[in-house]
């Protein structure tokens, strides 16, 4: 239940940032959802690879890697929420909404 609450809170942060950006027409810093580490400070390779694929335009490949990461690391937020964060960082608000609906 707490994981669901955390995920919903993170989604609200992303949506609030998008609403603020639209209201003021200025870039808004969004608190990162993509984790660089889990507990011990080690990077999660699937997440790192997903970011690379996203940057190369392979959104489906990025989502597949994020889903794999979530299966291996249950403490991660849902894959679509992490994908939404990538879209937010790329200033693609319509894609953010689509990825979390």
C-alpha positions in Angstrom: 0.0 0.0 0.0 2.8 2.4 0.8 4.4 1.7 -2.6 1.1 2.6 -4.3 1.0 5.8 -2.3 4.6 6.7 -3.2 3.9 6.1 -6.9 0.7 8.2 -6.8 2.6 11.0 -5.0 5.3 10.9 -7.6 2.8 11.0 -10.4 1.2 14.0 -8.7 4.6 15.7 -8.5 5.0 15.3 -12.3 1.5 16.5 -13.0 1.9 19.5 -10.7 5.1 20.4 -12.4 3.5 20.2 -15.8 0.6 22.4 -14.6 2.9 24.9 -13.2 4.9 24.9 -16.4 1.8 25.5 -18.5 0.6 28.2 -16.1 3.8 30.2 -16.1 5.2 29.2 -19.4 8.6 28.7 -17.8 10.7 25.6 -17.4 10.0 23.8 -14.1 12.5 21.5 -12.4 10.8 18.1 -11.6 12.1 16.0 -8.8 13.7 13.0 -10.4 11.8 9.7 -10.2 14.4 7.7 -12.0 16.6 6.1 -9.3 20.3 6.1 -9.8 20.8 3.6 -7.0 19.1 1.0 -4.9 20.2 0.9 -1.3 23.9 0.1 -1.6 24.6 2.9 -4.1 24.9 0.7 -7.1 23.4 1.8 -10.4 20.6 -0.2 -11.9 21.9 -1.2 -15.3 18.5 -1.7 -16.9 17.5 1.9 -15.9 20.8 3.3 -17.3 20.3 1.4 -20.5 16.6 2.5 -20.7 17.7 6.2 -20.5 20.2 5.5 -23.3 17.5 3.9 -25.5 15.1 6.8 -24.7 17.8 9.3 -25.8 18.3 7.4 -29.0 14.5 7.5 -29.8 13.7 3.9 -28.8 10.8 4.5 -26.4 9.4 0.9 -26.7 12.9 -0.5 -25.9 13.3 1.9 -23.0 9.9 0.9 -21.6 10.8 -2.8 -21.9 14.0 -2.3 -20.0 12.2 -0.3 -17.3 9.7 -3.1 -16.9 12.6 -5.5 -16.5 14.2 -3.3 -13.9 10.9 -3.1 -11.9 10.6 -6.9 -11.9 14.2 -7.2 -10.6 13.9 -4.3 -8.1 10.5 -4.2 -6.5 11.3 -0.9 -4.7 11.3 0.9 -8.0 8.3 3.0 -9.1 6.2 1.6 -11.9 7.9 1.6 -15.3 5.4 3.9 -16.9 6.0 6.5 -14.2 9.7 6.4 -14.8 9.0 6.7 -18.5 6.9 9.8 -17.8 9.9 11.3 -15.9 12.0 10.8 -19.0 9.4 12.5 -21.2 9.2 15.4 -18.6 12.9 15.8 -18.7 12.7 15.9 -22.5 10.0 18.6 -22.2 7.3 16.5 -23.8 4.2 17.1 -21.6 1.8 15.4 -23.9 3.9 12.2 -23.8 4.0 12.5 -20.0 0.3 12.4 -19.8 0.0 9.6 -22.3 2.6 7.5 -20.4 0.8 7.7 -17.1 -2.8 7.3 -18.3 
